[in-house]
Amino acid sequence: MKKPFYKHWLFWVVVVVLGSIIGQIAARNEPEDQATPAATQGVQATAVPAADSPAAEPAAGNPSVNWESAIKQIAQSDTESAQKADAVEVLAKAYTPSPEELTDFESQVVEEYNAGNYLAHIEDAGYMLTNLFKAVVVEGKHTDGEPVKDFASAFYQNTKNTFLGVEAAGSDSVKESESQMDKALAEIK
């Protein structure tokens, strides 16, 4: 029995290449006065496979897309914030970081929290989606009960809820999650 055309690797290579070309053409046609989010400047666009496509499942240790480019593309899309956050979550759950990259993500979310920056740029979709991505990756690569997973989970909830406008940065719910993050940080150290 022959495989359907969308299960062939060559089909997905063509999709990614065409997506990149279209993204580059669209970027050239953007008005010059349109600001690019600071957290994602200098990143080339790349295609993001649909969540249910075979290309959304990367080979172990080999991510299928450049996550920074994918987040930039998602952040600049004309979709609602909730759809952007959902797309980043799908990307993060399918992503397989190297051990060094996972360690970097862990330290970066902790640094953003300790510096008080993680909720300071709610209007910058690229920045917030990058934080969401890192938190989901960290949370997904650790087991229940590990302090770093608990920290990443609370970090993710606060980041997502403030980005979507469900919670204000100083709300009781956000402060409660921050208390959980402080507790997890004390256990990590």
C-alpha positions as CSV (number, residue, x, y, z in Angstrom):
1,M,0.0,0.0,0.0
2,K,1.4,3.4,-1.0
3,K,1.8,6.1,1.6
4,P,-0.3,9.2,1.3
5,F,1.5,12.1,-0.3
6,Y,1.6,14.1,2.9
7,K,3.5,11.4,4.7
8,H,6.5,11.7,2.3
9,W,9.5,13.7,3.6
10,L,9.9,15.4,0.3
11,F,6.4,16.9,0.5
12,W,7.3,18.6,3.8
13,V,10.6,19.9,2.5
14,V,8.7,21.6,-0.3
15,V,6.2,23.0,2.2
16,V,8.9,24.4,4.4
17,V,10.8,25.9,1.4
18,L,7.6,27.5,0.0
19,G,6.7,28.8,3.4
20,S,10.1,30.4,3.8
21,I,9.9,32.0,0.4
22,I,6.4,33.3,1.0
23,G,7.4,34.6,4.4
24,Q,10.4,36.4,2.9
25,I,8.2,38.0,0.2
26,A,5.7,39.1,2.8
27,A,8.4,40.6,5.0
28,R,9.7,42.7,2.0
29,N,6.2,44.0,1.5
30,E,5.7,45.1,5.1
31,P,5.6,48.9,5.7
32,E,8.9,50.1,7.0
33,D,7.4,51.9,9.9
34,Q,6.0,48.7,11.4
35,A,8.0,47.8,14.5
36,T,9.5,44.3,14.9
37,P,9.3,43.0,18.5
38,A,12.7,43.5,20.1
39,A,12.9,39.9,21.5
40,T,12.8,38.4,18.0
41,Q,14.8,40.8,15.7
42,G,17.1,39.4,13.2
43,V,15.4,36.0,12.9
44,Q,14.4,34.6,9.5
45,A,10.9,33.2,9.0
46,T,10.4,29.5,8.5
47,A,7.3,27.4,8.0
48,V,5.5,25.9,11.0
49,P,3.9,22.5,10.3
50,A,0.3,22.0,11.4
51,A,-0.1,20.4,14.8
52,D,-1.6,17.2,13.4
53,S,0.9,16.9,10.5
54,P,3.7,14.3,10.5
55,A,6.3,17.1,10.3
56,A,5.2,18.4,13.7
57,E,6.7,15.3,15.2
58,P,10.5,15.9,15.3
59,A,13.0,13.0,15.3
60,A,14.5,12.5,18.7
61,G,17.2,15.1,19.3
62,N,16.6,16.8,16.0
63,P,13.9,19.5,16.1
64,S,11.9,19.9,12.9
65,V,11.9,23.7,12.9
66,N,13.9,26.6,14.1
67,W,11.8,27.6,17.2
68,E,12.9,31.2,17.2
69,S,11.9,31.7,13.6
70,A,8.6,29.9,14.2
71,I,7.8,32.1,17.2
72,K,8.6,35.2,15.3
73,Q,6.2,34.1,12.5
74,I,3.5,33.3,15.0
75,A,4.0,36.6,16.9
76,Q,3.6,38.6,13.7
77,S,0.6,36.7,12.5
78,D,-2.9,38.4,12.4
79,T,-4.4,35.8,14.8
80,E,-5.8,36.3,18.2
81,S,-3.5,36.0,21.2
82,A,-5.1,32.8,22.4
83,Q,-4.4,31.2,19.0
84,K,-0.8,32.4,19.1
85,A,-0.3,30.9,22.6
86,D,-1.8,27.6,21.5
87,A,0.4,27.5,18.4
88,V,3.5,28.1,20.6
89,E,2.4,25.3,23.0
90,V,2.1,22.8,20.2
91,L,5.5,23.8,18.9
92,A,7.0,23.5,22.4
93,K,5.5,20.1,23.1
94,A,6.9,18.8,19.8
95,Y,10.3,20.3,20.4
96,T,13.2,18.2,21.6
97,P,16.0,20.4,23.1
98,S,19.6,19.3,23.6
99,P,20.6,18.8,27.3
100,E,22.5,22.1,27.1
101,E,19.6,24.0,25.6
102,L,17.2,22.6,28.3
103,T,19.6,23.9,31.0
104,D,19.8,27.3,29.2
105,F,15.9,27.4,29.1
106,E,15.8,26.6,32.8
107,S,18.2,29.3,33.7
108,Q,16.6,31.9,31.4
109,V,13.1,31.5,32.8
110,V,14.5,31.8,36.3
111,E,16.5,34.9,35.3
112,E,13.5,36.5,33.7
113,Y,11.5,35.9,36.9
114,N,14.2,37.1,39.3
115,A,14.8,40.2,37.2
116,G,11.1,41.0,37.3
117,N,10.9,41.2,33.5
118,Y,8.7,38.2,32.7
119,L,5.5,40.2,33.0
120,A,6.9,43.7,32.2
121,H,6.5,43.3,28.4
122,I,3.0,41.9,28.0
123,E,2.4,43.9,24.8
124,D,5.5,42.3,23.1
125,A,4.1,39.1,21.6
126,G,7.5,37.8,20.6
127,Y,8.9,38.2,24.1
128,M,5.9,36.6,25.8
129,L,5.6,33.7,23.4
130,T,9.3,33.0,23.7
131,N,8.9,32.8,27.5
132,L,5.8,30.6,27.0
133,F,7.8,28.3,24.7
134,K,10.7,27.9,27.1
135,A,8.4,27.3,30.1
136,V,6.4,24.6,28.3
137,V,9.7,22.9,27.1
138,V,11.1,22.9,30.7
139,E,7.9,21.7,32.2
140,G,7.5,18.9,29.7
141,K,11.1,17.6,30.2
142,H,10.8,17.1,34.0
143,T,8.7,14.8,36.1
144,D,6.0,15.7,38.7
145,G,7.4,16.8,42.0
146,E,10.6,18.3,40.6
147,P,11.0,21.9,41.8
148,V,12.1,23.1,38.3
149,K,8.9,21.6,36.8
150,D,6.8,23.3,39.5
151,F,8.5,26.6,38.8
152,A,8.1,26.3,35.1
153,S,4.4,25.4,35.5
154,A,3.7,28.5,37.6
155,F,5.8,30.7,35.3
156,Y,3.9,29.4,32.3
157,Q,0.5,30.0,34.0
158,N,1.3,33.6,34.9
159,T,2.9,34.4,31.5
160,K,0.0,32.9,29.5
161,N,-2.8,34.4,31.7
162,T,-1.3,37.9,31.6
163,F,-0.5,37.7,27.8
164,L,-4.1,36.7,27.2
165,G,-5.5,39.4,29.4
166,V,-7.1,36.9,31.8
167,E,-5.1,38.2,34.8
168,A,-3.4,41.6,35.6
169,A,0.3,41.5,36.4
170,G,-0.4,42.4,40.1
171,S,-3.5,40.3,40.6
172,D,-3.9,37.9,43.6
173,S,-3.8,34.9,41.3
174,V,-0.5,36.1,39.8
175,K,0.9,36.8,43.3
176,E,-0.1,33.3,44.5
177,S,1.7,31.7,41.5
178,E,4.8,33.8,42.2
179,S,4.7,32.5,45.8
180,Q,4.8,29.0,44.4
181,M,7.7,30.0,42.1
182,D,9.6,31.4,45.1
183,K,9.0,28.1,47.0
184,A,10.2,26.1,44.0
185,L,13.3,28.3,43.6
186,A,14.2,27.8,47.3
187,E,14.1,24.0,46.7
188,I,16.2,24.3,43.5
189,K,19.0,26.1,45.2
